[in-house]
Amino acid sequence: MLSWVVETISGCGMAMEQAQLQQVFDKHLKWLSNAGGAQADFSRQMLGGQRFTERNLSRARFLGSCMVACLFADCDLAEADLFGADLTDATLERTTLLRANMRGTHLGGARIIGCDMQGVNLQESSFACWDNGQLISLSLSKADGVTISDSNMIYADLAGLRMEGATITNTDLTGANLSGVLLRDAVLTGTVLRNADFTDADLSGADLTGADLTNAKLNRAQLANVKLTRTVLTGADLMECRLVDADLSQAILADRVVDAAAVTDMLRDHAVWVESGGRRGRRAAFDGADLQGVDFAGQELSAASFSNARLQKARFDHTRLRFACFDAADLSGASLAGADCSGASFRGAKLCDIDAVNTSFTAAPFEGTDQGDQRYWPVDFSRADLRRGRFRGADLTGAKFSFTNLERTDFSDARGL
C-alpha cells in the first residue's frame, strides 16, 4: 500500500448524513445526463456500514473513502475511482465495476458476488485483514480471505497481489494479468482463466478443480501441490514452472471433446446468462473444443468464447455473435451468413473459404458508456487468414485488418472498407 494512501484514509472526514447522500446522488444523475448537477465525490468520506442499492454511481469518486462493511447491491460503479478506499468486510452483489480503478484498496474479508469487473485495476490492493494498522495472518479455517464468485473479471489487472487463501469460484478471468500474484492455498474452482498471465505467480497448494486455463501463461509459476482435477490446460505454457507433487493425471491437456448434449446445455445456460446480464446462467466457453460442422444457426452467442476452437464448416447463419471471441480459431469453410458479429474478435483466426455474405462486422458501442462519451469496440481481423473468403454485402465499418491475409477475398458490395 502506498504511504500517501494510508495518510488519506487516516484523514477521512465525518460520516455523511442520509440527506447529504441523497443530494449527491441526485446531482450525480444530472451530471451523467449532461443536465447540470455535479460529479459524485465521496473522497475521504466516512461511509462505513452504508447500504447502496440500485444506485448509478458510474464515474463517481471514492478516493481514500472509508467503506468498511458497506453494501453495494445492483449498483453501477463503472469507471468509478476507488483508489485507496477501505472496503474491508464490504459486500458487493450484482454490481458493475467495469474498468473501475481499485488500485490500493483494502478488500480483507470482502464478498464480491455476481459482479462485472471487466478491466478493473486492482494493483497494489490488499486482500488481507488489518487491526489497528497490524496485519492479521490469513487462515482458511477462519475464512478471513476475500470471496469472489460468479463474477466477470475479464482482462482484470491483478498483477503482484497477495491473495493467499482467497476463494474465487465460477468467475471469468479471461485474459487477466495475474503475473507475480500470490495465490497460495487459494480456491479457484470452476474459474475461467483462458489466456491469463500467471508468469512468476505462486499457486502452491491452490485448488484449480474444473478451472479452464486454456492457453494460459504459467512461465516460472509455482504449482507445488496444486489440485488439477478436470483442469483444462490445453495450450497452456508450462515452461520452467515448478510442478513438485502436482498431479496432472486428471488434467485435460488435449483438445476438448464436447458432445451434442453438452453443446445444448451450454447454449441454454448462455442464453440465460445474456438475458440476465450475467446474473444467472453461465457464459459459453468453447475454447479449444472440436466443433467441426456443428450447427449454431440462429443462436444467441453474444460474448461467447471460441478461441482456439476447431470450427471447420460450422454454421453460424443469422447467429448473434456480438463481442464473441474467435481468436486463433479455425473457421475454414464455416458459414456466418447474415450473422451479427459486431465487436467480435478474430485475431489470428483461420477463415479460409468462409461465407460471410450480408454479415455485420461493424464496430459496436461498448456498454456502460454514456452517449456523450461513446466508445466503440472494433471487429479485429489482425493476422487472420481470410483467403478466398466471401464478404459480399457485409458491413465492415471500423474493422481492423492489420497483417491480414486477404488473397482472393471477395469484398464486392461490402460497406465500410
N, C-alpha and C positions, 0 to 999 in steps of 0.2 A: 504494500500500500504506500502510495506517495505521501510524504510527510505533510504537504500542504493540504491534502485531502482530510487528514486527521484533524488539522487545525480548523478547517472549515466546518467540520461536523461538530467540533467542540464549541464552535461559536454560534450554534443554532439559536434562533430567536424563540419567542414564546409560542405556545400552541395556538393554532388558528381556531377561531370560533366557527360554528356551522354556517352562520350568516355570512361571514367573510369568505368561506369556501364557496358558497353558492354564488356570490358576486363574481369571484374569479372564474367559476365555471361559465356563467352567463357571458362574461366579456370574452372568454376564450372562444366560445362558439361563434360569436360575431366576428372575431378576428380570423377564424378559419374560413369563414364565408365572405371575407373581404368586405364586411359591413361595419367597419369600425372596431370597437372593442379593444382588447389588449391580449397579448400572448400570456397564457398562464405561467407564472413564475413562482414556484414553491421553494426556490433555492434557500437552503439553510433554515427551513421551517421545521417545527416540531409537528409531525403528522402521525405519531405513534398511535396505533390502535384504530385509526380512521378506517371507515368502510367506503370504498368507491365502487359503485355498482352502475353498470351501463353508462359510463361516462366517456365522452370523447375528449381525450387529453393528448391527442396526437400532436407532436412537436412541442409539448409543454416542457418546462424546465424544472428539474428536481435536483440541481447540483448540491451535493452535500446535505440533502434533506434527511431528517431522522424519521424513518417509516417503519420502525420496529413493530411487528405483529399487525401490520396493515393488511387489509383485504382488498384486492382488485379483482372484481368478478365481471366478466363480459365487458371489459373496458377496451378502449383503443389508445395504446401508447406508442403507436407507430412513430418512429423517428424522434421519440422523446429523449431528452438528455438527463440521464440519471447518474452522471459521473460522480463517484464518491458517495452515493446515497447509502444509507444503512437500512437494509431490508431483512435484517435478522428476524427469523421466525415469521416472516410475511407469507401470505398465501396469494398466489396469482392463478386464477382459474379462467380458462377460455378467454384470455386477454391477448390482444395483438401487440407484439413488441417488435414489429418489423423494422429492421435496421436501427433499432434503438441503441444509444450509447450507454452501455452499462459498465464502462471501464471503472475499475477501482471500487465497485460496490461490495458491501458486506452482504452475503447471502447464507450465512450459517443458519441451518435449521429451516430454510425456506422451502415451501412446497410450490412447485410450478406444474400445473396440470392443464393439459389441453390448450396450451398457448402456442401462438405463432411467433417464433423467434428467429425467422429467416434473416440472415445477415446481421444478427445482433453482435455487438462488440463487447466481450466480457474479459478483455485483457486486464491483468493486474487485480482481478476481483478475488475475494476471499470466500471460500466455502466452509471455513472453519467457524467455531463458536468462540466468542470472546466474553470475558468477565472482568470488568474494571481494567480494561486495557491488556489483560493477560490472556494468552492463547490457551484454550482448553483442548486437550488432545481428543481427537475424534475416536469414537468407539461404536462399532456396528451394533453392539448389544444395547447401547443407549440411543441408537438411531439419531445421532447428532448431525449426520451428513445431510446435504441438500437432497431433495427428491424432485425429479423431473419425470413426468410421464405423459404419454400420448400428445407430445408437443412437436411443433415444426421448428427445427433449428438448422435448416439448410444454409450452408455457407457461413455458419456462425464462426466467429474468431475466438477460440478458447486457448490460444497458444500460451504455454507456460503456466497454466493454472494448477493449483494444488487442490485436488478433489478426492482425496483418499476417502474410501468408504461411501462415496456418493451413490445414489440409486437413480439411474437414468433408464427407464424402460419404455419400450414401444414408441420411441422418439426418432424422428428423421433428422439425422446429422449428415446428410449427403453433402460431400464437398467441404465439410467443416475443417478448419485449421486447428488441429489438436497436437501440433508439434511441441515436444517438451512437456506435455501435460503429465501431471502426477495423478494416476487413477488406481493406485494400489488398493486391492480388495474392493473395488467398485463393482456394482451390479449393473450390467449393460444388456440385460436380456431383451431379445426381440428388437434391438435398436438397429436402425438403418444407418450404416457408416460407409456407404459406397463412395469411392473416390476421396475419402477422408485422409488427412495427412497426420500420421502418428509418428513422424520422424523423431527419434530420441525420446519417445514417450515411455513412461513406466506404467505397465499394466499388470504388474506382478500380482498373482492371486485373484485377478478380476474374473467375473463370471460373464462370458460372452455367449451364453447359450442362445441359439436361434438368431444371433445377430448376423447382419449382412455386411461383410467387409469387401465386397467385390471391388477389385482394382484399388484398394486402399494402399497407402504407402506406410510400410512398417519398418523402414530402414532404421537399423540400430535400436529398435524398440525392445524393452524388457518385457518378455512374455513368460517368465518363470511361473509355473503352477497355474497357468491360465486355463479356465474351463472353456473348451471349444466344441461342446456338443451341438451338432447341427449348425455350426457356424459356417457361413459361406465365405470362402477365401479364394474364390475364382479370380485369377489375375492379380491377386494381392502381391505386393513386392515385399518379400521377407528377407531381403539382403541384409546380412550382418545382424539380424535380430537374435536375441537370446531366448532360446526355447527350452531351457532346463525344466524337466519334468512337465512340460506342456504336452497334453495328449491330443494328437492330430488324427487319431484313428477314426473319430466320429465327425470330423470336419468335412465340409464339402469343398473339394479342390478342383473339380472339373465343371464343365458346362452344366447348368441346371436343366433338369428334365421336368417340364410342367405338363401334367396330363390335362385332358379336356375338362374334367370335373373341377380341378384346381383353378383353371382359367375362368370358368363360370363363377366360381366363388369369389375370385379376386375382382372380376368385373362388377359383381353385385356390391361388394364392400367398397369399391372405389366410387361407384355411383352415389352411395350413401355419404362417403367422405366429401365428395364435391358438393352435393346438395346441402350438407350441414355445415359447410365452410370449415371442414376439418375437425369438427367436434365429435363426430361419430364415424363409424366405418374405418377404413384404412386405405391409404394411398397404394395404388397398384405399383409393384416393383417387379418388373420382368427382366431385370438386369442379368445378362449372361445366359438367358434362357434360350432353348432351342424351340422356336415358334414358327418354323418354316411352314408356309401355306395356311396358317391359322386365319380364320375369317373374323375380323374385328369390325366389319362394316356397320356403320350407324351407331356405334357405341359412344358413351361418354368417357373419354380418357384424357381429359384436361389434366395437365401436370403429372401424368403417369411417366414412369421411367422405363426406357428400353435400352439403356446404354449397354453396348457390347452384346446385344441380343442377336440371334440368328433369325432374320425375318424375311428370308428369300421367298418371294411370291406370296407374301402375306397380303391380306386385303384390308384396307382402311378406308374404303369408299364412303364418303359422306360422314366420316367419323370426326368427332370433336376432339382435337389434339392440341388445344391451346396450351402453350408453355410446356408441352411434353418434351422429354429428353431422349434423343436417339443418338447420342454421342458414340462414335465408334461402332454403331450397329451395322449389320449387313442387310440392306433393304433391296438387294438386287432383284429386279423383276417384280417388285411389290406394286400395289395399286393404291394411290391416295387420291383418286379422282373425286373432286368435289369436297374434299376434307377441309376442315378449318385447322390449319397449322400455325395460326398467329402466335408469334412469340416463341415458337418451338426451337430446339437446338439440334443441329445435325452435324456438329463438329467432328470431322474425321470419319463420317459415315460413308458407307458404300451404297450409292444409289443408281448403279448402272441399270439401264433399261427400265427405270421407274415410270409409272403412269401417273402424272400429276396434272391432268387436264382439268382446268377450272378449279384448281385448288388455291386456297388463300394462304399465302406465306407472308402476310403483312406484319410490320412491327406492331405489337399490341401494347395498349396502355397498361402500365403497372399499377395494380390495385393498391389503394392506400394513399395515393397522391391526390391532392385537390386539383380542381380544374385550372386554377391559376398557375400551377407549377407541375403540369402534366409531364410525365416521363414515359418513354416508350422502350419496350424490350424487343430488339430486332431478331428476326429469324437468322440463325447463324449457320452458313454452309462452309465455314472456313475449313480448308484442307479436305473437303469431302470429294468423293468421286462421283460426278454426275454424268459420266459419259453416256451418250445415247438416250438420256432422259427426255421425257416428253412433258413440257410445261406449257403447252398451248393454252392460251387464255387464262393462265394463272396470274394471280396478283402477288407481285414480289416487291412491293413498296417497302423500302428500308432494309431489304435483306442484305446480308454480308456474304461476299464471295472471295475472301482472301485466300490465295493459293488453291483455288478450287479447280478441279479438272472438268472442263466444260466441252470436251471434244465431242463434236457432232450432237450436242444437246439442242433440242428443239424448243426455242422460246417464241415461236410465232404467235402473234396477238397477245403476248404476255404484257402485263402492265407493271409500271414502277421500276423498270430497268434503266 
